[in-house]
Amino acid sequence: MRNYVVTITRVFLAGAAVLVNPDSTWSANPRSLSGVVQTGGTSSSQGLPNVPVSLFEATTGQPTVLGQATTDASGRFSIRYTRNISQSIFFVTADVGEGVEFVSILGPNLPSSITINELTTVAASYSMAQFFRSGVISGNSFGLQIAAAMNDNIVVPATGQSSTVLLNSPNADQTNSLRSTRSLANLLAACAQDPTVTATLFALTTAAGGSPPSNTAQSLANLARDPGRNVDGIYALTLLRNLYAPQLVIMPDAWTVTVKVNDSGNDAPDFLISGPGNLAFDERGYAWVTNNTTQGSPNSCTFNLVLKPNGQPADGSNGTPRSPLTGGGILGAGFGVTVAPHGSVWFGNFGWGNPDCTWCFPTANGNGSMSRFTLTGMPVSPPHAYQGGPVRVQGLVSDANGNIWISSYGNNSLYVFLHGNPHHVVSFLQYEGSGPFDVALTGNGTARVSNSGGLPFGENPRSVAKYALVDGILEQQFLRYLGRQLRGLSVDSHGNAWVASQGNTRVYAIRPDGTEIGHFTGGGMDSPWDTAIDGEDNVWVANFGSLHLLTPPFTGRLTKLWGVNAPPDHTVGEPISPATGYTVPSAGSEVLLHNGDPLYGQGAPPSFIPMMRQTAVVIDQAGNIWSVNNWKPDIDIDFGGNPGGDGIIIFVGLAPPPTTQVH
């Protein structure tokens, strides 16, 4: 063990000088933040003496130092402060020495006591990965607070132990993230023991063409953003210590950390999550999620979901909605959800049911419609939704003027509710069998529409179309035929559309003039269903897997491709994710629904596939990727009447936040 002594007199974070706020003054009765800096956690721990500790408030630039201390012989410290609430977030660093830095994220409210150790550092580096690029934690307060909430899904800052979220279903050993975080904590424990391990870690986590990280927290943030590089070398380092247990026993395909959520807010059988289809974030970071079916059946459900920024169900407090969301004519919501700029949330209802269904509307088998809610979760649309016009709605998007663009699969049309008024509508009838699936907007207000050619196999012509709303009339500006079974699409900052082509496992890129940039595959891509563009214009792909019967159960994966800003040593559309994609392996426990039932029901064979068939991928403002488990893995069972997937996989800190809201 090193001899921990104070060797510096000025505060540095990741090699950058940080000045104490010159405007800060201590009150006559300051309060104190107490804590401990230690190495080790689950099996043993040791306090670290003589370690400089600093309390910071994050800003959009250099963080502000609010107080400093040095640990005593048992690793304990106390820092006086005068303000315990931030419009941003607080965090604490411990300079253990020789490049080893531990961090603990405290969020917008200071607690009374904290622990700083390897596990809090893993959580901090991953949750803050997109804000930890320049050697300091900095960024906009909204994104930082979302990241801090995700930090608490990984670790308890007060104790330095794994969170109850990771310790329990649907995480624990149903996924490998609990063990992954502990393996990475063991790596940091080895760094604290041996400077050569630290040097090796820095070499393995240096970004291509970049400078080596200056401390371990920054090093793990680099790993969080690029988790597929040097996986084997990182794994070897994690085996050098075993203070945090249990750890991984099999090398992962990438060093991603995920949080799986499956709580609708109501464990009654008719309200269990079953087939989430897509989601959209509101201005508070709440996720509004469509839900397709009733769990254990192929039938439409009559509820959707609202989740807090940390993935937990919205509870109705302080004017927020309560999950599950009911009323307003919800019936088998599919791919369509959007949040309008003036506060309305719209859902598209695909709508179906059993023959002679008594609760489907307006006909015995449903026909699709539109539902509208306030941001508080109150229905605005009537009990049977807005009927007439759009039929079996799929993708939706709102423009800056509150116009709601609607891909109406059931009657081959594009609709626009002008200024969100369902009684003031314009539409464009496309070719027979086009089956419009998704719609996305460019910066200049034009729309791109993906035409599926029909569900599920897209036997009719498939295409991407461009539309403009000109003097209240929809004008088609191009129609480009390509692909097979087209699904979700998104638009990058240059106006290029990226569309998932499920039937031939390709993603097509189309320029604003309708010409094709190219079509791409690889990086784990398998029958893609949706795309998303991150803040660097790279492309993320949700994979559904084959629809053909008698195929093996599908293991979900996330794909990343270089976008049009690919660096000189890479090409547009080249895979960034490994050949497996970014997956979520099991650590040995069977997948359970939120009520504790097995995924396929009581008495059914167990499933050990936590990430399933994905239909949407959406990036929040902290860089967390939300990927939905729409269908279960075994398509033979699913087609037999039990298709609905069980929740959402959140990849922590993996993507640069988009510059604009999507979907």
C-alpha positions in Angstrom: 0.0 0.0 0.0 1.2 3.5 -0.8 2.3 5.9 1.9 -0.4 8.6 1.5 1.0 12.0 2.2 -0.1 15.5 1.2 2.2 16.5 -1.6 0.3 19.4 -3.2 -0.9 22.7 -1.9 -3.1 23.9 -4.7 -6.2 22.1 -6.0 -6.1 20.5 -9.3 -8.7 18.4 -11.1 -7.5 16.3 -14.0 -4.5 18.5 -14.4 -6.5 21.8 -14.8 -6.2 24.5 -12.2 -9.5 25.4 -10.5 -9.9 28.6 -8.6 -11.9 29.0 -5.5 -15.0 31.1 -6.1 -13.9 34.7 -5.2 -17.5 35.6 -4.4 -17.9 32.9 -1.8 -18.0 34.0 1.8 -18.6 31.8 4.9 -21.6 32.5 7.1 -21.3 32.9 10.9 -22.7 29.4 11.3 -21.4 27.3 8.4 -22.5 23.7 8.2 -20.3 20.7 7.4 -20.2 17.8 5.0 -18.6 14.8 6.6 -17.3 11.8 4.9 -14.6 9.1 4.4 -12.2 8.3 1.6 -11.5 4.6 1.5 -10.4 1.8 -0.7 -12.5 -1.3 -0.9 -16.2 -1.8 -0.2 -18.1 -5.1 -0.2 -15.6 -7.5 1.3 -13.3 -5.1 3.2 -12.3 -1.5 3.3 -9.5 0.7 4.5 -9.6 4.4 5.2 -7.0 6.5 3.3 -5.1 9.1 5.4 -3.6 12.4 4.2 -5.8 12.6 1.1 -6.8 16.1 -0.2 -10.5 16.3 -0.7 -12.4 19.1 -2.5 -16.1 19.9 -2.7 -17.1 21.4 -6.1 -20.2 22.8 -7.7 -20.3 22.0 -11.5 -20.7 24.9 -14.0 -20.6 25.2 -17.8 -16.8 25.8 -17.4 -14.4 25.3 -14.6 -16.1 23.9 -11.5 -16.3 26.2 -8.4 -14.4 25.0 -5.3 -16.7 25.3 -2.3 -14.4 23.8 0.4 -11.4 21.6 1.0 -10.1 19.3 3.6 -7.5 16.6 4.2 -8.4 13.1 5.6 -7.3 12.1 9.0 -5.6 8.9 10.0 -8.8 6.9 9.5 -9.6 8.5 6.1 -12.3 10.8 7.5 -12.8 14.5 6.7 -15.2 17.4 7.2 -15.7 20.3 4.8 -17.6 23.4 5.9 -20.1 25.0 3.5 -22.7 27.8 3.5 -25.0 26.6 0.7 -26.5 23.1 0.3 -28.7 23.5 -2.7 -27.4 24.0 -6.3 -29.0 24.9 -9.6 -26.5 22.5 -11.0 -24.8 19.6 -9.0 -22.3 19.1 -6.3 -19.4 16.6 -6.4 -16.4 15.7 -4.3 -13.0 14.5 -5.4 -10.2 12.8 -3.5 -6.7 13.1 -4.9 -5.3 9.7 -3.7 -2.0 10.4 -5.6 0.0 9.3 -8.6 -2.9 9.7 -11.0 -5.5 8.0 -8.8 -8.5 10.2 -8.2 -11.8 9.1 -6.6 -15.0 11.0 -7.2 -18.5 11.0 -5.6 -21.5 12.7 -7.3 -23.8 14.4 -4.7 -26.5 15.9 -7.0 -28.2 19.2 -6.5 -28.6 18.8 -2.7 -25.8 18.2 -0.3 -26.2 15.2 2.0 -25.0 15.1 5.6 -22.3 12.5 4.9 -20.7 10.7 2.0 -18.3 8.0 1.0 -15.7 8.4 -1.7 -14.3 5.1 -3.0 -13.7 3.1 -6.1 -17.4 2.2 -6.7 -18.5 5.8 -6.4 -15.9 6.7 -8.9 -17.1 4.1 -11.4 -20.7 5.5 -11.0 -19.4 9.1 -11.4 -17.3 8.4 -14.5 -20.1 6.5 -16.3 -23.0 8.8 -15.3 -20.9 11.9 -16.1 -19.1 10.5 -19.1 -20.5 13.0 -21.6 -19.6 15.9 -19.2 -16.1 14.7 -18.4 -14.3 15.4 -21.6 -12.0 18.3 -20.9 -10.5 17.0 -17.6 -13.3 18.5 -15.5 -16.9 17.8 -14.9 -18.8 20.6 -16.6 -22.0 21.1 -18.6 -25.5 22.5 -18.6 -27.3 22.1 -15.3 -30.3 20.1 -16.8 -28.1 17.4 -18.3 -25.9 17.3 -15.2 -28.9 16.7 -12.9 -30.2 13.9 -15.1 -26.7 12.3 -15.0 -26.6 12.7 -11.2 -30.0 10.8 -11.0 -28.5 8.0 -13.1 -25.5 8.0 -10.8 -27.8 7.1 -7.9 -29.1 4.1 -9.9 -25.6 2.7 -9.7 -24.3 3.6 -6.2 -25.4 5.0 -2.9 -23.2 8.1 -2.3 -23.7 8.0 1.5 -22.3 4.4 1.9 -20.3 3.8 -1.3 -22.2 0.6 -1.8 -24.2 -0.6 -4.9 -27.6 0.9 -5.2 -30.8 -1.0 -4.5 -31.6 -0.6 -8.2 -28.6 -2.7 -9.3 -29.0 -5.1 -6.4 -32.5 -6.1 -7.3 -34.6 -7.3 -10.2 -34.6 -6.6 -13.1 -30.9 -6.0 -12.6 -28.8 -7.9 -10.0 -27.7 -11.1 -11.8 -30.4 -10.8 -14.5 -27.8 -8.6 -16.2 -24.1 -8.2 -15.8 -23.9 -4.5 -14.9 -23.8 -5.0 -11.1 -20.8 -7.3 -11.6 -19.3 -5.0 -14.2 -19.3 -2.0 -11.9 -17.7 -4.1 -9.1 -15.0 -5.4 -11.5 -14.2 -1.9 -12.5 -14.0 -0.9 -8.9 -11.5 -3.7 -8.3 -9.5 -2.2 -11.2 -9.3 1.1 -9.4 -8.4 -0.7 -6.2 -5.5 -2.2 -8.0 -4.5 1.3 -9.3 -4.5 2.6 -5.7 -2.1 -0.3 -4.8 0.3 -0.2 -7.8 1.2 2.8 -10.1 2.0 0.5 -12.9 -1.6 -0.6 -13.1 -2.6 3.1 -13.4 -0.2 3.6 -16.2 -1.5 0.6 -18.0 -5.1 1.8 -17.6 -4.2 5.2 -19.0 -2.7 3.6 -22.0 -5.7 1.4 -22.6 -8.2 4.2 -22.3 -6.4 6.9 -24.4 -8.8 7.9 -27.2 -7.5 7.5 -30.7 -5.5 10.6 -31.5 -6.1 12.0 -28.0 -4.0 12.8 -25.0 -3.7 10.2 -22.2 -6.1 10.8 -19.3 -4.5 12.5 -16.3 -6.4 10.5 -13.6 -8.4 7.4 -13.1 -11.8 9.1 -13.0 -11.2 10.7 -16.4 -9.8 7.3 -17.6 -13.1 5.5 -16.8 -15.1 8.3 -18.5 -13.1 7.6 -21.6 -13.9 3.9 -21.3 -17.6 4.7 -20.8 -17.8 6.6 -24.1 -15.8 4.0 -26.0 -16.5 0.7 -24.2 -15.5 -1.6 -27.0 -11.8 -0.8 -27.1 -9.2 -3.0 -25.4 -11.8 -5.0 -23.6 -9.5 -7.9 -22.9 -6.8 -5.7 -21.5 -9.2 -3.9 -19.2 -10.6 -7.3 -18.0 -7.1 -8.5 -17.1 -6.7 -5.5 -14.9 -10.0 -6.1 -13.1 -8.7 -9.5 -12.0 -5.8 -8.0 -9.9 -8.0 -7.3 -6.9 -11.2 -8.8 -5.4 -12.3 -6.2 -2.8 -15.7 -5.8 -4.5 -17.6 -9.0 -5.0 -19.2 -10.7 -6.8 -17.3 -9.6 -9.9 -17.5 -10.7 -13.6 -16.4 -14.3 -14.2 -16.7 -13.9 -18.0 -15.1 -11.1 -20.1 -17.8 -8.9 -21.5 -18.0 -7.9 -25.2 -17.8 -4.2 -24.1 -17.5 -2.2 -20.9 -21.0 -0.7 -21.0 -23.0 -0.2 -17.8 -26.8 -0.5 -18.1 -29.8 0.1 -15.8 -32.8 -2.0 -16.7 -36.3 -0.7 -15.7 -39.6 -2.6 -15.8 -41.9 -0.9 -13.3 -45.0 0.6 -14.8 -46.2 2.0 -11.4 -48.9 -0.7 -11.1 -48.2 -4.5 -10.7 -51.8 -5.5 -11.5 -51.7 -8.1 -14.4 -53.4 -5.7 -16.8 -50.8 -2.9 -16.2 -47.5 -4.8 -16.3 -45.1 -3.3 -18.9 -45.7 -5.3 -22.1 -44.2 -4.3 -25.4 -43.0 -0.7 -25.0 -42.8 0.7 -28.6 -41.2 4.1 -28.5 -40.7 7.1 -26.2 -40.2 10.8 -26.2 -38.8 13.1 -23.5 -40.5 16.3 -22.2 -38.7 19.4 -21.1 -38.3 18.0 -17.6 -36.6 14.8 -18.8 -39.7 12.6 -18.2 -40.0 9.8 -20.7 -43.5 9.2 -22.2 -43.6 5.6 -23.4 -46.0 3.8 -25.6 -47.1 0.3 -24.5 -48.4 -2.2 -27.1 -50.1 -5.1 -25.4 -51.4 -6.7 -22.2 -48.7 -8.8 -20.7 -49.0 -12.5 -21.5 -51.4 -11.9 -24.4 -51.4 -10.5 -28.0 -54.2 -8.0 -27.3 -54.1 -4.2 -27.2 -53.7 -2.6 -23.8 -55.3 0.7 -22.7 -52.4 2.3 -20.9 -49.1 4.0 -21.6 -46.1 4.8 -19.3 -44.5 7.9 -17.9 -41.0 7.4 -16.3 -38.9 9.9 -14.4 -35.5 10.8 -15.8 -34.0 8.0 -13.7 -36.3 5.4 -15.2 -38.6 5.0 -12.2 -42.4 5.4 -12.7 -43.7 8.9 -12.4 -45.6 9.3 -9.1 -47.8 12.3 -9.6 -46.0 14.5 -7.2 -45.6 18.3 -7.7 -47.8 18.5 -10.8 -46.1 15.6 -12.6 -48.0 12.7 -14.2 -48.7 9.3 -12.6 -47.8 6.1 -14.3 -49.4 4.1 -15.8 -51.3 6.6 -17.9 -54.9 5.8 -18.8 -57.9 7.4 -20.5 -58.0 9.6 -23.6 -58.8 6.6 -25.8 -55.4 4.8 -25.5 -55.6 1.5 -27.4 -52.6 -0.4 -28.4 -50.2 2.5 -28.8 -47.4 1.6 -31.3 -44.5 3.6 -32.5 -46.0 7.0 -32.3 -45.3 9.5 -29.5 -44.3 13.1 -29.5 -44.2 16.1 -27.1 -45.4 19.4 -28.6 -43.6 22.6 -27.7 -46.6 24.0 -25.8 -46.9 21.1 -23.5 -49.2 18.5 -25.1 -48.2 14.9 -25.4 -49.5 12.9 -28.3 -49.8 9.1 -28.8 -50.7 7.2 -31.9 -53.0 4.2 -31.3 -52.5 1.2 -33.6 -55.4 -0.5 -32.0 -56.4 -4.1 -32.3 -58.1 -6.9 -30.3 -59.8 -10.3 -30.4 -62.7 -10.9 -32.8 -65.9 -9.2 -31.5 -63.9 -7.3 -28.9 -66.2 -5.6 -26.6 -63.7 -2.9 -25.4 -62.2 -2.0 -28.7 -63.4 1.2 -30.4 -64.8 2.5 -32.5 -65.2 -0.9 -34.2 -64.9 -4.5 -32.8 -61.3 -4.8 -33.9 -60.2 -1.2 -33.3 -58.9 1.1 -36.1 -56.3 3.3 -34.6 -56.6 6.9 -33.5 -54.8 9.8 -31.7 -54.7 10.4 -28.0 -53.6 13.7 -26.3 -52.5 14.4 -22.7 -51.3 17.4 -20.7 -47.8 17.3 -19.1 -49.6 16.6 -15.8 -51.0 13.4 -17.3 -54.6 14.5 -17.8 -56.3 13.3 -21.0 -57.4 15.9 -23.4 -58.7 13.6 -26.2 -62.2 12.1 -25.7 -62.7 8.6 -24.2 -62.5 7.0 -27.6 -59.6 9.3 -28.7 -59.7 11.5 -31.9 -61.2 9.3 -34.6 -61.4 9.9 -38.3 -58.5 10.8 -40.5 -55.4 8.9 -39.4 -55.8 5.1 -39.2 -53.5 2.8 -37.3 -51.0 5.5 -36.5 -47.3 4.8 -36.3 -44.6 7.5 -36.1 -45.4 11.1 -34.9 -43.4 14.2 -34.6 -44.2 17.8 -33.6 -42.6 20.8 -35.2 -41.7 24.1 -33.6 -45.1 25.5 -34.4 -46.9 22.7 -32.7 -48.0 21.0 -36.0 -48.3 17.3 -35.4 -47.0 15.2 -38.3 -48.6 11.7 -38.4 -47.6 8.6 -40.4 -51.0 7.0 -41.0 -50.1 3.4 -41.8 -53.7 2.1 -42.2 -54.6 4.4 -45.1 -51.2 5.1 -46.7 -51.3 8.8 -45.8 -49.3 11.5 -44.1 -51.4 13.9 -41.9 -50.7 17.1 -40.2 -52.8 18.4 -37.3 -52.2 22.1 -37.8 -51.1 23.8 -34.6 -52.1 20.6 -32.8 -55.8 21.0 -33.8 -57.3 17.6 -34.7 -60.1 19.4 -36.5 -57.8 21.4 -38.7 -56.0 18.8 -40.8 -54.1 18.6 -44.0 -53.1 15.3 -45.6 -51.3 13.6 -48.5 -52.4 10.3 -49.9 -49.4 8.2 -51.0 -49.3 5.1 -53.3 -51.4 2.0 -52.4 -49.6 -0.3 -50.0 -47.0 2.3 -48.9 -47.7 1.7 -45.2 -46.0 4.9 -43.8 -44.2 4.0 -40.7 -42.1 6.9 -39.3 -41.7 10.6 -39.8 -38.9 12.9 -38.8 -38.2 16.7 -39.3 -35.2 18.6 -40.5 -33.9 21.9 -39.3 -35.7 23.7 -42.1 -39.1 22.2 -41.3 -39.3 19.6 -44.0 -40.3 16.1 -43.2 -38.9 12.7 -44.1 -41.3 9.7 -44.1 -40.3 6.0 -44.2 -42.8 3.9 -46.1 -42.7 0.3 -44.9 -44.4 -1.4 -47.7 -46.6 -3.2 -45.2 -46.3 -5.2 -41.9 -44.7 -7.5 -41.1 -42.8 -8.4 -44.2 -43.1 -5.3 -46.5 -44.3 -7.0 -49.7 -45.2 -3.7 -51.3 -42.7 -1.1 -52.7 -40.7 0.6 -49.9 -39.5 4.2 -50.0 -38.4 7.4 -48.3 -40.4 10.5 -49.1 -39.8 14.2 -48.4 -42.6 16.6 -47.7 -42.9 20.3 -47.0 -45.9 22.2 -45.6 -46.4 25.2 -48.0 -49.2 27.6 -47.4 -51.1 25.0 -45.5 -50.7 22.3 -48.2 -48.5 19.2 -48.0 -46.2 19.0 -51.0 -44.2 15.8 -51.9 -40.7 16.9 -52.9 -39.2 13.5 -53.6 -39.9 9.8 -53.4 -37.0 7.4 -53.3 -37.5 3.6 -53.5 -35.1 1.5 -51.5 -34.7 -1.2 -48.8 -37.0 -3.8 -47.4 -39.4 -3.5 -44.5 -38.5 0.1 -43.7 -39.0 1.2 -40.1 -37.8 4.1 -38.0 -35.7 7.0 -39.4 -34.0 10.0 -38.0 -32.3 13.1 -39.5 -28.8 14.4 -38.8 -27.7 18.0 -38.5 -27.0 18.1 -42.3 -30.5 17.1 -43.2 -29.5 13.5 -44.2 -32.1 10.9 -43.3 -31.0 7.5 -41.8 -33.6 4.8 -42.1 -33.7 1.3 -40.7 -34.3 -1.4 -43.3 -35.3 -4.5 -41.3 -35.8 -6.9 -44.1 -32.2 -6.8 -45.4 -30.3 -5.7 -42.3 -29.2 -2.3 -43.6 -29.4 1.3 -42.6 -29.7 3.7 -45.6 -28.6 7.3 -45.6 -30.4 9.7 -48.0 -29.3 13.2 -48.7 -31.7 16.2 -48.6 -32.1 16.0 -52.4 -33.1 12.3 -52.3 -29.9 10.8 -53.5 -28.4 7.9 -51.6 -25.2 8.4 -49.6 -25.0 4.6 -49.1 -26.3 1.6 -47.2 -24.5 0.1 -44.2 -24.4 -2.9 -41.9 -22.1 -4.5 -39.3 -21.5 -3.6 -35.7 -24.0 -6.2 -34.5 -26.8 -5.0 -36.8 -29.6 -7.6 -37.2 -32.9 -6.6 -38.7 -32.8 -3.0 -37.5 -36.0 -1.2 -36.4 -35.0 2.3 -35.5 -32.2 4.9 -35.6 -31.1 7.8 -33.5 -28.5 10.6 -34.2 -26.3 11.7 -31.3 -24.7 15.1 -30.7 -21.7 14.2 -32.9 -23.9 13.1 -35.8 -23.1 9.4 -35.3 -25.9 6.9 -35.8 -27.3 4.5 -33.2 -29.4 1.5 -34.3 -32.1 -0.5 -32.4 -32.1 -4.2 -33.6 -35.3 -6.3 -33.7 -33.9 -9.6 -35.1 -35.4 -11.9 -37.7 -39.2 -12.3 -37.9 -38.9 -15.8 -39.3 -40.2 -18.7 -37.3 -37.8 -21.5 -36.1 -35.0 -19.1 -35.6 -33.0 -19.2 -32.3 -34.1 -16.7 -29.5 -32.7 -13.3 -30.3 -30.2 -11.6 -28.1 -30.7 -7.9 -28.2 -27.9 -5.5 -29.2 -27.3 -1.9 -29.9 -25.3 -0.8 -33.0 -23.3 2.4 -33.5 -22.1 3.7 -36.9 -19.9 6.6 -37.9 -22.1 9.4 -39.4 -21.2 12.0 -42.0 -18.6 13.6 -39.7 -16.5 10.4 -39.6 -12.8 11.2 -39.0 -10.2 10.9 -41.8 -9.2 7.3 -40.8 -12.9 6.1 -40.9 -15.7 6.1 -43.4 -19.3 7.1 -43.3 -21.4 4.2 -42.1 -18.5 2.2 -40.7 -19.3 0.3 -37.5 -18.1 1.7 -34.2 -19.7 -0.9 -32.0 -18.1 -4.4 -31.9 -19.2 -7.2 -34.1 -21.5 -8.4 -31.3 -23.1 -4.9 -30.9 -23.4 -3.5 -27.4 -25.2 -6.3 -25.6 -26.5 -6.9 -22.1 -25.4 -10.4 -21.0 -27.0 -12.3 -18.2 -25.0 -13.0 -15.0 -27.0 -16.2 -14.5 -30.4 -15.3 -13.1 -33.6 -15.8 -15.1 -35.4 -12.7 -16.4 -38.4 -11.7 -14.2 -41.3 -9.3 -14.7 -41.8 -6.6 -12.1 -44.3 -8.7 -10.2 -41.8 -11.5 -9.9 -43.3 -13.8 -12.5 -40.9 -15.4 -15.1 -40.8 -13.6 -18.4 -42.9 -16.1 -20.2 -45.3 -16.7 -17.3 -45.6 -19.3 -14.5 -44.5 -22.8 -15.5 -42.8 -21.6 -18.7 -39.2 -22.3 -19.5 -36.9 -19.6 -18.0 -35.3 -16.9 -20.2 -31.8 -15.6 -19.6 -31.9 -12.8 -22.2 -32.4 -9.4 -20.5 -32.1 -7.3 -23.7 -34.7 -8.4 -26.2 -36.1 -7.3 -29.6 -35.7 -3.5 -29.8 -38.0 -1.1 -31.7 -36.7 2.3 -30.5 -33.5 4.0 -29.3 -33.7 7.5 -27.8 -30.9 9.5 -26.2 -31.5 11.8 -23.3 -29.8 15.0 -22.4 -27.2 13.3 -20.2 -26.2 10.9 -23.0 -28.0 7.9 -21.6 -29.4 5.7 -24.4 -32.9 4.3 -23.7 -33.6 1.2 -25.8 -36.9 -0.5 -25.5 -37.6 -4.3 -25.1 -40.6 -4.4 -27.5 -40.9 -8.2 -28.1 -39.6 -11.1 -26.1 -36.7 -13.1 -27.5 -38.3 -16.3 -28.7 -40.4 -15.5 -31.8 -42.0 -18.9 -31.9 -43.6 -18.3 -28.5 -44.3 -14.7 -29.3 -46.2 -15.5 -32.5 -48.1 -18.0 -30.3 -49.7 -15.2 -28.3 -47.2 -13.8 -25.8 -45.1 -11.2 -27.6 -44.8 -8.2 -25.2 -41.3 -7.3 -24.0 -40.7 -6.3 -20.4 -39.1 -2.9 -20.1 -36.3 -0.5 -21.1 -32.6 -0.9 -21.1 -30.7 2.3 -20.3 -27.0 2.4 -21.4 -25.4 4.9 -19.0 -23.5 7.8 -20.4 -22.8 6.1 -23.8 -23.8 8.8 -26.4 -23.2 12.5 -26.8 -26.5 14.2 -26.0 -28.5 15.3 -29.1 -28.5 19.0 -29.8 -32.3 18.8 -30.3 -35.0 16.6 -28.9 -35.9 13.6 -31.1 -39.0 11.6 -31.9 
